Amino acid sequence: MMLVWPLLVQAEDGARVQPPFLFLVLLPVVLAVVVAELSEGGLDARALAVLGVLTAVNAVLRGMGAGVAGLELVFFLLILAGRVFGPGFGFVLGALSLFAGALLTAGVGPWLPYQMLVAAWVGLGAGLLPRRVLGRPVTGRWEIALLATYGVVAAYVYGLLLNLQGWPYLLGIGIPGVDGEGLMFVPGDPLHENLGRFLVYTLVTSTTSWDTGRAITTALAVVLLGPSVLVVLRRAARRARVVRA
């Protein structure tokens, strides 16, 4: 609801629409969910140490890649860790990685809770990917192909959802050769009209550039680094206790 509420709101022409005040507490709520996951006994001390190391590494990777033509190095490690340690671990790692990365890059703002939550969903989804298909374990090249494909899909979905978060607040969109007024959010317009404008907006401004760069970077990192990183993570997983959700 925190992402799609503008599409469902009803407003008169010319009315000013403000986000519900409930969303002002999104960041502490997301952090509370993370703390609950950590404190319910699903991770032992070694798993927490692994979580801390991976969060720090991802925070540094985000500082190296964020904002440069869509090059994003955070998601490949997030996907691999979610695959190895499970959906609960992936959810926590996604939220903490974006939070720590924002602190390092001075990227704290109203968009941060959305970034944390969607990144947490990316880690969660990686942990929920099938481990067996038709009764056979997914390993080796098939596993890398599965993770790379998921990385591409997750990269586009991440960009789509974050665009939905910021798009209603844009007052004007300056794109050469494109009618900016036709891409703006109109409070109170029918759902299908606003959704159609949003899809065109995200296609023009994000899908073919930032999201594609993120997808290519993630897929290449999984293919090139995935096999060796998975070995290291699984070696650490054997020494740590993680109760999968």
C-alpha positions in Angstrom: 0.0 0.0 0.0 2.9 2.4 0.7 3.8 2.1 -3.0 0.5 2.0 -4.7 -1.7 4.3 -2.6 -1.5 7.3 -5.1 -3.1 5.2 -7.8 -6.1 4.5 -5.5 -6.7 7.9 -4.0 -9.8 9.9 -5.0 -9.3 13.7 -5.3 -11.1 16.6 -6.9 -9.5 18.5 -9.8 -6.7 20.8 -8.6 -6.7 19.3 -5.1 -3.3 18.9 -3.4 -2.7 15.3 -2.3 -0.4 14.6 0.6 0.9 11.1 1.6 -0.8 9.7 4.6 1.0 10.7 7.8 1.3 7.0 8.7 4.1 6.8 6.1 6.2 9.2 8.2 7.0 6.2 10.5 8.0 3.9 7.7 11.7 3.8 8.4 11.4 2.9 12.1 8.7 0.3 11.2 11.0 -1.3 8.6 13.9 -1.3 11.1 11.5 -2.8 13.7 10.8 -5.7 11.4 14.5 -6.3 10.9 15.1 -6.3 14.7 12.2 -8.7 15.2 13.8 -11.1 12.7 17.1 -10.8 14.4 15.8 -11.3 17.9 13.4 -14.2 17.4 16.2 -16.8 17.6 16.7 -17.5 13.9 20.3 -16.5 13.8 23.1 -17.5 16.1 26.2 -15.4 16.9 28.1 -16.7 13.9 25.3 -16.0 11.6 25.0 -12.5 13.0 28.7 -12.0 12.3 28.2 -13.2 8.7 25.3 -10.8 8.4 27.4 -7.9 9.7 30.3 -8.6 7.3 27.9 -9.0 4.3 26.1 -5.8 5.2 29.4 -3.9 5.4 30.6 -5.2 2.1 27.3 -4.4 0.4 27.3 -0.9 1.9 30.8 -0.3 0.4 29.7 -1.8 -3.0 26.7 0.5 -3.1 29.0 3.5 -2.6 31.1 2.3 -5.5 28.3 1.8 -8.0 25.2 3.7 -7.0 24.3 6.6 -9.4 26.7 5.6 -12.2 24.7 4.8 -15.3 22.7 2.1 -13.4 25.8 0.1 -12.4 24.7 -1.5 -9.2 26.9 -4.1 -7.4 24.7 -4.6 -4.3 22.2 -7.1 -5.7 24.4 -9.9 -6.8 25.8 -10.5 -3.3 22.3 -10.0 -1.8 20.9 -12.7 -4.2 23.7 -15.1 -3.5 23.4 -14.7 0.3 19.6 -15.1 0.2 20.1 -18.3 -1.8 22.5 -19.8 0.7 21.1 -18.6 4.0 17.4 -18.5 3.2 14.6 -15.9 2.8 14.7 -14.5 6.4 18.4 -13.8 6.2 18.0 -12.3 2.7 15.2 -10.0 3.9 17.3 -8.6 6.8 20.4 -8.3 4.6 18.6 -6.3 1.9 17.1 -3.9 4.4 20.4 -3.4 6.4 22.5 -3.1 3.2 20.5 -0.2 1.8 20.3 1.5 5.2 24.1 1.2 5.8 24.8 2.2 2.2 22.6 5.3 2.6 24.6 6.4 5.7 27.9 6.0 3.9 26.8 7.9 0.8 24.7 10.6 2.4 21.7 9.0 0.7 19.2 9.3 3.6 15.9 10.7 2.5 12.2 10.0 2.2 13.0 7.4 -0.5 15.1 5.3 1.9 12.3 3.2 3.5 11.1 2.2 0.1 14.6 1.2 -1.0 15.1 -0.8 2.1 11.8 -2.6 1.8 12.1 -3.4 -1.9 15.7 -4.6 -1.5 14.6 -6.8 1.4 12.0 -8.3 -1.0 14.8 -9.0 -3.4 16.8 -11.0 -0.8 13.6 -12.7 0.4 12.8 -13.8 -3.2 16.3 -15.2 -3.7 15.8 -17.4 -0.6 12.5 -18.7 -1.9 13.8 -19.8 -5.3 13.3 -23.5 -5.9 16.1 -25.8 -4.8 14.8 -28.8 -6.7 13.1 -29.0 -10.1 11.3 -32.2 -11.2 12.9 -34.0 -8.2 16.5 -33.0 -9.1 18.6 -30.5 -7.1 19.3 -27.2 -8.9 23.1 -27.0 -8.7 26.1 -26.0 -10.8 25.5 -24.1 -14.0 21.7 -24.5 -13.7 21.8 -22.8 -10.3 23.9 -19.9 -11.7 21.5 -19.5 -14.6 18.6 -19.5 -12.2 20.2 -16.8 -10.0 21.3 -14.7 -13.0 17.8 -14.8 -14.5 16.3 -13.9 -11.1 18.8 -11.0 -10.8 17.7 -9.6 -14.2 14.0 -9.8 -13.2 14.7 -8.4 -9.7 16.6 -5.4 -11.2 13.7 -4.4 -13.4 11.1 -4.9 -10.6 13.2 -2.9 -8.2 13.4 0.0 -10.6 9.7 -0.2 -11.4 8.6 -0.1 -7.7 10.9 2.7 -6.8 9.7 4.7 -9.7 6.2 4.2 -8.5 7.2 5.7 -5.1 8.6 9.0 -6.6 6.5 9.5 -9.7 3.4 11.0 -8.1 5.5 13.9 -6.7 7.0 15.1 -10.0 5.6 18.4 -11.1 7.1 18.4 -14.5 9.1 15.9 -16.6 11.5 17.3 -19.1 12.3 14.7 -21.8 13.3 15.7 -25.3 10.6 14.7 -27.8 8.2 13.5 -25.1 5.2 15.3 -23.8 6.0 15.6 -20.1 2.5 16.6 -19.1 1.3 13.3 -20.5 3.5 11.4 -18.1 2.5 13.1 -14.9 0.4 11.7 -12.1 -3.1 13.2 -12.0 -4.8 12.8 -8.6 -8.2 11.3 -8.9 -7.9 10.1 -12.5 -9.1 6.5 -13.2 -6.6 3.8 -12.2 -6.0 2.6 -15.8 -5.1 6.1 -17.0 -2.6 6.8 -14.3 -1.2 3.4 -14.6 -0.8 3.8 -18.3 1.0 7.1 -17.8 3.3 5.5 -15.2 4.3 2.6 -17.4 5.2 5.0 -20.2 7.1 7.2 -17.7 9.1 4.3 -16.3 9.9 2.9 -19.7 11.2 6.2 -21.0 13.1 7.3 -17.9 14.3 4.1 -16.3 13.7 0.7 -17.9 15.9 1.3 -20.9 18.7 3.0 -19.0 19.2 2.6 -15.2 17.3 -0.6 -14.8 19.0 -2.3 -17.8 22.4 -1.3 -16.5 21.5 -2.8 -13.1 20.2 -6.0 -14.7 23.4 -6.4 -16.8 25.7 -5.7 -13.9 23.9 -8.1 -11.6 23.7 -10.9 -14.2 27.4 -10.6 -15.1 28.5 -10.5 -11.5 26.4 -13.6 -10.7 27.8 -15.5 -13.7 31.5 -14.4 -13.2 31.7 -14.3 -9.4 28.8 -16.5 -8.4 30.4 -19.9 -8.3 33.3 -18.9 -6.1 31.2 -16.6 -3.8 28.6 -19.4 -3.3 31.4 -21.8 -2.2 32.6 -19.2 0.4 29.1 -18.5 1.6 28.2 -22.1 2.0 31.3 -22.8 3.9 30.3 -20.0 6.3 26.8 -21.4 6.4 28.0 -24.7 7.7 29.5 -23.0 10.7 26.6 -20.7 11.4 23.0 -21.6 12.4 20.2 -20.0 10.4 16.7 -21.1 10.9 15.0 -20.6 7.5 11.5 -19.1 7.5 
